[in-house]
Structure formats: structure tokens, C-alpha cells
Amino acid sequence: MKFLLENTSYLLVIFLFGVAVTLGIYTLSVYSNLEDFRVVFFDVGQGDGILISSGRKQILIDGGSDANILREQLSRFMPWGDSTIEMIIATHPDADHIGALAETFHYYDTHFVWEVNGKKDTGVYRAWKSLQEEKKIPSLYARQGERILFPNGAILEVVYPQGNGVYAGNDMNDASIVTKLDFNKQSFLFTGDISSKKEDLLPFGEIDVLKVAHHGSKSSTSETFLERIQPKDAIISSGKKNRYGHPAQETLDRLRLHNVRILRTDEMGNIIYTCLPEKDECEITREI
């Protein structure tokens, strides 16, 4: 990976060739099968876990709260012999998003972490930061406009938070990092746990695949938001019979009103999109 300071914003580029470390510029050599591009929404129970995989390059967005479940999922979807996750994105420090991530440092090398500029006074958060520091994994605060570019043309861009604000307190949902992935003519939006008041700040229009915020909570995925982004698919990551009542019936009703196809990890297990360069749309593939 290579970091370039450009207009006060980092541009992250994943290269195919070369290994160099000079004056803060990093280039990582990784093998890539350009036709193997997948987005996997893990069934991690009540939580979020998403793997973006391009050949032997991976970005992991959150990981749920159960380290054993996450480790099992990664072992199934990481390429054989690949012990590196190039980037981990911790959308915010709630346990159902970062609780399992610290353990990944024991099994996978991680080059960088994107996280929110905020703290949470919990044992889970302290364990996450402690092991990150022990393993000397660089951490960057995500800001709107930062991008990861893949050799196959895919782009993962931070669309929220804006600026470099510092967040504190126990309710960190609205501090969640929101990213947008574009590949060919297909777009994905990964929303963490933001509420509808933050959804209204997101600077774009139509999206093909929406990772529904906050596990389908009624406080997110508003009517106004759906009218603006008009998703074809909505992914809801939640646990079976969870104590929060996710997804809320109100959210499901709003999605159905907009003719959105609803895909739920508590009903389907892992939800896998396979994207090929010659096709305009990514296809859902079933596990065998």
C-alpha cells in the first residue's frame, strides 16, 4: 500500500508490484487475481462483519463480537496460505463491531487500521487498542474523501465522517465510519450504525447495495434516505432472535415500500456478492 498526502487527505493505493518503505511512503507487493472480487457479509450473529476480497488482498470492515465466529469465517473466505489482511476498518468502538477484531491480530498480519477519532471506556475497546499498540499496527482516523484504489478499478471511499472531529461518550453510533465501494457499474454502501440524521449528510445519490445501518434499527434507513439512494438490495446484519428486536418492523416496511430486496444474515447466513469485470452487476453466490 502507498500513502500520499494529497490536499490534506490520504490517498491509499494498492499496488501489484514493488516493495519500498521510504519517508512515509509505503508500497506493498501482493498477488492479485483481477477476476476474483467478492464482498462477503458475514453472519457473525448480532453485529457487523464484512470482507472485501480482491485476489490475495483483503479489507475487513468490523468483525462482530465473537472472535471464534470471526476466525472461522475468515478461514473459509481468505485465500489459502494468505495470512495478511491489508486493512481493517473499525467503524466505531461498540463491542458488536470491534469485539472480535483484536483476536485477528494473533492470526493475521494487518498493515493499517482505519478507525474513528474517539474512545470508549470499555474493556473491549481497551483490549482492541492495547493489542493494536503491542503489534505496532499503524492507525489512521478516517476522513471524508480518503480512498483505497484497487488495481481492477474498484474504489473504496470514506463518505463520513466529515472533517477531523473527536467523538466521546458511550453512544458512538453516529460517529460510525461510512464507506462507499464502486466496482464497474455496481455500488455498495457500508453504513456502520449511523442514524437517519447522519444519513441525510451523506453526499451521493443512488446505490445498488445498502448495508442497512444499525442492524435494521427503526432510527435509521428513513423514508427520505431511501427515496434518495434507491437501493436494489438491502443487507441486514443481525442475530437470530436478538434482544434488541432488530430488524425493526418499521424499517422492513419502509424497505418493502420502496421495492428493495431484503437479505438478512439471520435468515440466510453469509451473503456473498461475486463481481466480474465483464458484468455490470455483481451476483449473489450461494455457499455450498
C-alpha positions in Angstrom: 0.0 0.0 0.0 1.2 3.5 -0.6 0.3 6.6 1.3 0.4 10.0 -0.3 -0.5 13.2 1.4 -2.7 15.0 -1.1 -4.9 18.0 -0.4 -4.7 17.2 3.4 -6.3 13.8 2.6 -4.6 10.4 2.4 -4.9 8.5 -0.9 -4.4 4.8 -0.3 -3.4 2.8 -3.4 -2.9 -1.0 -3.5 -0.1 -1.9 -6.0 0.7 -5.1 -7.7 4.5 -4.8 -7.8 7.3 -3.5 -5.7 8.2 -3.3 -2.0 9.6 0.0 -0.6 9.5 2.0 2.6 10.9 5.5 2.3 10.0 8.7 4.1 6.4 7.7 5.0 5.6 6.3 1.5 4.6 2.6 1.7 4.2 0.2 -1.2 3.1 -3.4 -0.6 3.6 -6.2 -3.1 0.6 -8.5 -3.3 -0.5 -11.0 -5.9 -3.9 -10.3 -7.4 -6.4 -12.3 -9.4 -8.3 -9.5 -11.0 -11.3 -11.6 -11.8 -11.8 -12.7 -8.2 -13.5 -9.7 -6.5 -16.0 -10.5 -3.7 -17.9 -8.7 -1.0 -19.0 -11.1 1.8 -21.4 -10.0 4.5 -20.6 -12.4 7.3 -23.1 -14.0 9.6 -21.5 -13.0 12.9 -24.7 -13.1 14.9 -25.7 -9.7 16.4 -23.1 -7.5 14.8 -21.4 -6.5 11.6 -18.6 -8.2 9.7 -17.8 -7.6 6.0 -14.9 -8.8 3.9 -13.9 -7.2 0.6 -11.6 -9.6 -1.2 -9.6 -9.0 -4.4 -7.3 -11.9 -5.1 -4.9 -12.0 -2.2 -5.8 -8.6 -0.9 -8.5 -8.1 1.8 -10.2 -5.3 3.6 -12.2 -6.3 6.7 -14.9 -3.9 7.9 -15.8 -4.7 11.5 -16.0 -8.3 12.9 -18.8 -8.8 15.3 -18.2 -9.7 19.0 -17.3 -13.4 18.9 -13.7 -14.0 18.0 -14.3 -17.7 17.3 -17.0 -17.0 14.8 -14.9 -14.4 13.0 -11.9 -16.6 12.9 -14.0 -19.4 11.4 -15.5 -17.1 8.8 -12.1 -15.7 7.8 -10.6 -19.2 7.5 -13.3 -20.1 5.0 -13.0 -17.0 2.8 -9.3 -15.9 3.0 -7.2 -17.4 0.1 -5.3 -20.5 1.0 -2.0 -19.6 2.7 -2.8 -15.9 2.9 -2.1 -14.6 6.4 -2.4 -10.9 5.7 -5.4 -8.6 6.0 -4.2 -5.4 4.3 -6.7 -3.1 6.0 -9.1 -3.3 9.0 -11.8 -0.7 9.2 -13.3 -0.4 12.7 -16.4 1.7 12.0 -16.9 2.6 15.7 -15.9 1.1 19.1 -19.0 -0.8 20.0 -18.5 -4.4 21.0 -20.7 -5.8 18.3 -18.4 -4.2 15.7 -14.9 -4.5 17.2 -15.2 -7.2 19.9 -13.7 -9.9 17.7 -11.2 -7.7 15.8 -8.3 -7.8 18.4 -8.0 -11.5 18.1 -7.4 -11.3 14.3 -4.0 -9.7 15.1 -2.9 -13.0 16.5 -3.6 -14.9 13.3 -3.3 -12.3 10.5 -0.8 -9.6 9.8 -2.5 -6.2 9.4 -0.8 -3.3 7.7 -3.2 -0.5 8.6 -6.3 0.3 10.6 -8.9 2.9 9.8 -10.9 4.0 12.8 -12.9 6.8 14.2 -11.3 9.6 16.2 -12.9 8.7 19.5 -12.7 6.5 22.6 -15.0 4.3 24.6 -14.4 3.4 28.2 -14.9 -0.3 27.9 -12.8 -3.4 28.4 -13.4 -4.4 24.7 -12.1 -1.1 23.5 -9.1 -1.1 25.8 -8.2 -4.7 24.6 -8.5 -3.6 21.0 -6.2 -0.6 21.4 -3.7 -2.5 23.6 -3.1 -5.3 21.2 -3.0 -2.9 18.3 -0.2 -1.0 20.0 1.5 -4.2 21.0 1.6 -5.3 17.4 2.6 -1.8 16.3 -0.2 -1.6 13.7 -0.5 2.0 12.3 -3.9 3.6 12.9 -5.4 6.4 10.8 -8.5 8.4 11.5 -10.9 8.1 8.6 -12.0 11.3 6.9 -14.4 12.0 4.1 -12.6 11.9 0.7 -9.9 9.3 1.6 -9.9 6.4 -0.8 -8.5 2.9 -1.4 -7.9 2.1 -5.1 -7.7 -1.5 -6.3 -5.8 -2.5 -9.5 -9.0 -3.8 -11.0 -10.5 -0.3 -10.8 -12.6 -0.7 -7.7 -12.6 2.3 -5.3 -13.5 2.3 -1.6 -14.1 5.8 -0.4 -14.8 7.3 3.0 -18.0 9.4 2.8 -18.4 10.0 6.5 -17.2 11.4 9.0 -16.5 14.9 7.7 -13.6 16.8 9.0 -11.4 15.6 11.8 -13.9 15.7 14.8 -13.3 14.0 18.1 -16.1 11.8 19.4 -16.6 10.7 23.0 -19.2 9.1 25.2 -21.0 5.8 25.2 -23.2 6.4 22.2 -20.8 6.2 19.3 -23.2 5.1 16.6 -23.3 8.5 14.8 -19.5 8.5 14.8 -19.5 5.4 12.5 -17.2 5.4 9.5 -19.3 5.1 6.3 -17.7 3.9 3.1 -18.8 3.5 -0.5 -17.4 0.8 -2.8 -17.6 1.2 -6.6 -16.7 -1.6 -8.9 -17.6 -1.3 -12.6 -21.2 -0.1 -12.5 -22.0 -1.6 -9.1 -22.0 0.3 -5.8 -22.1 -0.7 -2.2 -22.7 1.5 0.9 -21.4 0.3 4.3 -23.1 2.4 7.0 -22.0 1.2 10.4 -24.6 2.2 12.9 -25.4 5.8 11.9 -28.9 7.2 12.5 -31.1 8.9 9.9 -29.9 12.3 10.9 -26.4 11.4 9.8 -27.7 9.5 6.7 -29.0 12.9 5.5 -25.5 14.2 5.4 -24.1 11.6 3.0 -23.1 13.2 -0.3 -24.4 11.0 -3.1 -27.4 9.6 -4.9 -28.3 6.1 -6.0 -26.7 3.0 -4.5 -27.1 -0.6 -5.7 -26.5 -2.5 -2.4 -27.1 -0.9 1.0 -25.7 -2.4 4.2 -28.6 -1.2 6.4 -27.4 0.9 9.3 -27.7 -0.3 12.9 -28.9 -3.8 12.1 -32.2 -2.5 10.8 -33.0 -0.3 13.8 -36.0 2.0 13.4 -33.8 5.0 14.0 -32.1 4.5 10.6 -33.0 4.0 6.9 -35.5 6.8 6.7 -38.1 7.3 4.0 -36.2 10.4 2.8 -32.9 8.4 2.6 -34.4 5.6 0.7 -36.0 7.9 -1.8 -32.6 9.5 -2.5 -30.4 6.4 -2.8 -33.0 3.9 -4.2 -31.1 0.7 -3.4 -31.9 -2.5 -5.2 -30.7 -4.7 -2.3 -30.6 -4.1 1.4 -28.4 -6.2 3.7 -29.4 -6.5 7.3 -26.8 -8.0 9.6 -28.4 -9.1 12.9 -28.6 -12.2 15.1 -31.4 -14.6 15.3 -34.0 -13.7 18.0 -31.7 -10.9 19.3 -32.8 -9.0 22.4 -32.9 -5.6 20.5 -35.7 -6.7 18.2 -33.6 -6.0 15.1 -34.6 -5.5 12.4 -37.5 -3.3 13.3 -40.8 -3.8 11.5 -40.9 -0.2 10.6 -37.6 -0.5 8.8 -38.7 -3.6 6.9 -41.9 -1.9 5.9 -40.0 1.1 4.5 -37.7 -1.1 2.5 -40.6 -3.1 1.1 -42.5 0.1 0.2 -39.5 1.0 -2.0 -39.4 -2.4 -3.6 -36.0 -3.2 -2.1 -34.9 -6.8 -2.0 -34.2 -7.6 1.7 -31.3 -10.0 2.5 -30.8 -10.9 6.2 -27.8 -12.7 7.7 -30.1 -14.1 10.5 -32.1 -15.9 7.8 -29.6 -16.6 5.0 -26.3 -16.8 6.8 -23.4 -15.4 4.8 -24.4 -13.2 1.9 -21.8 -13.3 -0.9 -21.5 -11.0 -3.9 -19.1 -12.0 -6.7 -18.1 -9.2 -9.1 -16.6 -9.8 -12.5 -15.2 -7.1 -14.8 -17.2 -8.1 -17.8 -20.5 -7.9 -15.9 -22.3 -4.7 -14.9 -23.8 -6.2 -11.8 -22.3 -8.3 -9.0 -24.1 -11.6 -8.5 -25.1 -13.2 -5.2 -23.5 -16.6 -4.9 -24.7 -19.4 -2.6 -22.4 -21.3 -0.2 -22.1 -25.0 -0.9 
